Amino acid sequence: MNQKRHNSDADDVENPRTARKITGKDLKWDEEFRIQISTLVEILDEKGIINKKEYQRIVSMRLHEISKALAFDEIDEEI
C-alpha cells in the first residue's frame, strides 16, 4: 500500500504555534520563548543532563557580562 502522508498542522514540528488551538491569550514571542527555554531546562535537569542551579548561575554571569559590555560600548560611543 502506497499511501501519501497527510501534511497537517498537527505534524508541524518547525512551528508548534500552528500545531495547537489557542484558547487563551496569544503570547508574545519573547514570553513564549522564555517559557520554552525554562521548560527545556526543567526537563534536562530532571533527566540529569544539566544542573539547573549551575545553568542559572552561568546564565546570570553571562547576562551581567553582556550588560556590562553593552554599557561600555554605549559610553564609548558618547565619548
C-alpha positions in Angstrom: 0.0 0.0 0.0 1.5 3.3 -1.1 -0.2 6.0 1.0 0.8 9.6 1.0 1.5 11.1 4.4 -1.1 13.7 5.3 0.6 17.0 5.9 -1.5 18.7 8.6 -0.7 21.5 11.1 -0.5 18.8 13.8 2.6 17.4 12.2 4.3 20.8 12.1 7.4 20.5 14.3 9.1 23.6 12.9 6.3 25.9 14.1 4.4 24.5 17.0 2.2 27.6 17.2 0.3 26.3 14.2 0.0 22.8 15.7 -2.2 23.8 18.6 -5.5 25.5 19.0 -5.1 28.7 21.0 -7.8 29.1 23.6 -6.3 31.7 25.8 -4.4 35.0 25.3 -1.9 34.8 22.5 1.6 35.2 24.0 4.3 37.5 22.7 7.3 35.8 21.0 9.6 36.6 23.9 7.1 35.3 26.5 6.7 32.1 24.6 10.5 31.7 24.1 11.1 32.2 27.8 8.5 29.5 28.7 10.1 27.1 26.1 13.6 27.6 27.5 12.5 27.2 31.1 10.6 24.1 30.2 13.6 22.7 28.4 15.9 23.4 31.3 13.5 21.7 33.7 13.3 18.6 31.5 17.1 18.4 31.2 17.5 18.9 34.9 15.0 16.1 35.7 16.9 13.8 33.4 20.2 14.6 35.0 21.7 16.1 31.8 22.3 19.5 33.3 22.2 21.0 36.8 19.5 23.7 36.9 21.2 25.8 39.6 24.5 25.7 37.7 22.8 26.7 34.5 21.0 29.6 36.2 24.3 30.8 37.8 26.1 30.7 34.4 23.3 32.5 32.6 23.3 35.2 35.3 27.0 35.7 34.9 26.7 35.8 31.1 23.8 38.3 31.2 25.9 40.5 33.6 28.9 40.3 31.2 26.8 41.2 28.2 25.1 44.0 30.0 28.4 45.5 31.1 29.9 45.2 27.6 26.9 47.0 26.1 27.1 49.8 28.7 30.8 50.3 27.9 30.0 50.4 24.1 27.3 53.0 24.8 29.7 55.1 26.9 32.4 54.7 24.3 30.1 56.0 21.5 29.2 59.0 23.6 32.9 59.9 24.1 
